[in-house]
Amino acid sequence: MEEKQKILLEAVFGESSDSEDSDHHPQNRLEDSSIHPEKNPSWEPISEINGLWLCRDFLSPQDQSSLLSAIEKEGWFSQASHNQAMRFGNLPEWATELSHSIREVVLFSDYVSEHMDSVTCDGDKKGCLLPSEILWREPLFDQLILNVYQPGEGICPHVDLMRFEDGIAIVSLESSCIMHFTHVDDTEACDSGREGRNYSSMTKIPVYLTPGSLVLMSGEARYFWKHEINREPGFQIWEGQEIDQKRRTSITLRKLCKIE
């Protein structure tokens, strides 16, 4: 496992050294970070939707607690009426670390090690966690939106604005929930070379998000599927049981499109 990780890193970043530059090596950056993703996380492809991946065990309970403490220190939600914060460009240190951890958890996952083309996405991209042009861009993300939802509060069906590039990450904290995905109508979709499929606009694909989980959306999942969270009574049911709703914190990371 370690040898495969070394091969992957050196293929992209070159060989490591004992010089000062080694401080910027991804492996060292992960060790120095206050966020330490779970080792060998399991990735779940959502089979109905190309480009949609779920990592349920991205953050340990301890890391979730540390992340929530860092968010609280920002003071963004000191008033009850404040439930959303957005940042562009230079992100808070904890958000930058989270971005690095997302890249590294993709790179170091068993799935990537066993399917090494998943890093470069050569050939068939269906088995690709993140296309290489997304995974290796700098910065990976430069826009943050943080939402705090009280029980019963959610988000309406939407596709993220086209001002953002492909490749979106969502980290869930505090409360479990079900995110539903609905295929957009042809009149709503932008043409970026999607594969032809027949979906009813009423077909909803449920994805169960647990605290500490990570969702990655790219390609079809990003452009041709709306996502929503309806936390009204009767909509948050998983395996026949209604989810006990608590406050939920959501961290969404995106990359702004370059202005030509």
MARLOKE-968342 format. One record per residue (C-alpha): residue in three letters; y, x, z. Coordinates in steps of 0.05 Angstrom, whole numbers, plus 32768, in hexadecimal, padded with zeros to 4 digits. Example, Ala and Ser with C-alpha at 12.3 -4.5 7.8 and 13.67 -1.06 7.14 Angstrom:
ALA7FA680F6809C/SER7FEB8111808F/
This chain:
MET800080008000/GLU803280368014/GLU8021805F7FD6/LYS802D80237FA9/GLN807080167FCA/LYS8083805F7FC0/ILE8071805B7F76/LEU809B801C7F6E/LEU80D8803A7F91/GLU80D5807C7F6D/ALA80CE80597F2A/VAL811280397F35/PHE813880667F64/GLY811980AA7F56/GLU80F780D77F88/SER811180D87FCF/SER812B81177FF0/ASP814081318034/SER818981338020/GLU81C081058039/ASP81B580DA7FFC/SER817280C58019/ASP81988099804A/HIS81A5806A800F/HIS815C80667FFC/PRO8142801D8003/GLN810A80318033/ASN813C80538062/ARG816D801A805C/LEU81387FE98071/GLU8126801280AE/ASP816F801880C3/SER817C7FCD80B9/SER817E7F9D80F4/ILE81567F6D80C8/HIS810D7F8080C0/PRO80E77F4F8093/GLU809F7F4180A4/LYS806F7F758089/ASN80447F5F804E/PRO80637F1A8048/SER803E7EE58021/TRP805E7EC87FE3/GLU80507E837FC9/PRO805F7E707F81/ILE80727E277F7B/SER80437E1A7F41/GLU80687DDF7F23/ILE80AA7E067F1C/ASN80AF7E497EF9/GLY80DC7E7A7F1F/LEU80D67E587F63/TRP80B77E827F9B/LEU80AF7E777FE5/CYS80A57EAC801B/ARG80977E87805C/ASP80937EC48089/PHE80D17EEA8070/LEU80F27EF080B5/SER80D17EF680F9/PRO80E97ECA8132/GLN810D7F07814F/ASP81317F14810D/GLN81447ECB8107/SER81637ECE814C/SER81897F0E813B/LEU81A37EEF80FB/LEU81BB7EB0811F/SER81DE7EDB8153/ALA82027F02811C/ILE82187EC180FC/GLU82317EA6813E/LYS825B7EE48149/GLU82807ED68108/GLY82A17E9B812B/TRP829D7E6F80ED/PHE82817E338111/SER82A87E348151/GLN82C07DED8143/ALA828F7DB4813B/SER82B17D9D80FB/HIS82A17DE080D9/ASN825D7DE180B9/GLN82657E0E807C/ALA827E7E54806E/MET82847E79802C/ARG82917EC2801D/PHE829B7EE67FDB/GLY82997F307FC9/ASN82927F5A8008/LEU825F7F368033/PRO82567F3E807E/GLU82297F788091/TRP81F07F4A80A6/ALA81F27F268063/THR81F07F68803E/GLU81B57F7E8067/LEU81937F3B8058/SER819E7F47800E/HIS817E7F8C8013/SER81447F6E803A/ILE81387F3A8004/ARG81347F707FCF/GLU81067F997FF9/VAL80D87F60800D/VAL80CF7F517FC3/LEU80C37F9A7FB3/PHE80937FA87FED/SER806A7F687FEB/ASP801F7F697FE0/TYR802A7F3B7FA5/VAL80557F6E7F81/SER80277FA77F94/GLU7FEC7F827F75/HIS80137F6B7F39/MET80417FA67F2B/ASP805C7F877EEC/SER807D7F547F1B/VAL80B27F897F2A/THR80C67F957EE2/CYS80AF7F507ECA/ASP80907F6D7E8C/GLY806F7F387E61/ASP80627EF57E82/LYS80997EE67EB5/LYS80757EAD7ED7/GLY80587EDD7F0A/CYS809B7EFE7F17/LEU80BC7EF87F5C/LEU80FF7F0E7F3E/PRO810D7F287EF8/SER811F7F717EF7/GLU81667F647EDE/ILE81727F3C7F1D/LEU814A7F667F4F/TRP816F7FA77F3D/ARG81B67F8E7F32/GLU81EB7FA87F61/PRO81FC7F877F8C/LEU81C07F587F8D/PHE81ED7F227FAB/ASP82397F1F7FB6/GLN82427ED67FCB/LEU822D7EB5800B/ILE822D7E6C801F/LEU82187E5B8066/ASN820A7E12807A/VAL81FA7DF480BE/TYR81D87DB080B9/GLN81D07D8180F4/PRO81937D5380F6/GLY81997D2180BD/GLU81C87D4C8094/GLY81B27D6A8052/ILE81C77D7B800B/CYS81CA7D4F7FCD/PRO81A37D607F8E/HIS81C67D987F68/VAL81BF7DD57F3C/ASP81E97E0F7F53/LEU82297E1A7F2B/MET82267E437EEC/ARG825B7E727F09/PHE82207E937F2C/GLU81ED7EBF7F09/ASP81A37EB47F08/GLY817D7EC47F48/ILE818C7E9E7F88/ALA81707EA87FCE/ILE816D7E768007/VAL815B7E89804E/SER814B7E50807F/LEU81567E5480CA/GLU814C7E298108/SER812B7DE980EC/SER80F57DDB80BA/CYS81047DAD8080/ILE80EC7D97803C/MET81147DAB7FFF/HIS81067D7F7FC2/PHE810D7D977F7B/THR811A7D687F41/HIS811A7D7C7EF7/VAL815F7D717ED8/ASP81697D457E9B/ASP816F7D697E58/THR81B87D537E55/GLU81C67D777E96/ALA81A27DB87E89/CYS81C07DF67E6B/ASP81997E187E34/SER817F7E5C7E4C/GLY813C7E5D7E2A/ARG81127E327E58/GLU80CA7E237E48/GLY80BD7DDC7E2E/ARG809F7DAF7E64/ASN809C7D647E6E/TYR80B87D4E7EB1/SER80D37D0C7EC7/SER81187D127EE6/MET80F97CEB7F21/THR80C17D1E7F2D/LYS80CF7D407F70/ILE80AD7D7F7F85/PRO80AE7D897FD1/VAL80B37DCF7FEF/TYR80AA7DD7803A/LEU80DC7E088058/THR80CE7E25809C/PRO80FE7E4E80C8/GLY81017E9580AE/SER80EA7E838068/LEU81087E9D8028/VAL810D7E787FE6/LEU811B7E9C7FA4/MET81337E767F67/SER81397E947F22/GLY81327E7E7EDA/GLU811A7E367ED3/ALA811D7E2A7F1E/ARG81667E3F7F21/TYR817F7E1C7EE2/PHE81527DE07ED5/TRP81407DC57F18/LYS816E7DA27F4A/HIS815F7DB07F93/GLU81707D827FCE/ILE81627D778017/ASN81637D2E802D/ARG815C7D2D8079/GLU81647CE38082/PRO812B7CBF80A5/GLY80ED7CB88079/PHE80FC7CF28049/GLN80E67D2E8074/ILE809C7D218075/TRP80687D58806D/GLU801D7D4D806F/GLY80287D078089/GLN80547D1D80C3/GLU809F7D1580C9/ILE80C27D5680D8/ASP80E57D5A811B/GLN812B7D6B8103/LYS81587D9B8128/ARG81967DC18113/ARG81897DE980D4/THR81AE7E2680BB/SER81A97E398072/ILE81BF7E7B8053/THR81C77E7B8007/LEU81D47EBC7FE2/ARG81EC7EBF7F9A/LYS820D7EED7F68/LEU824E7EDB7F46/CYS82507EE07EFA/LYS827B7F177EDE/ILE82BD7F017EC0/GLU82BF7F197E78/
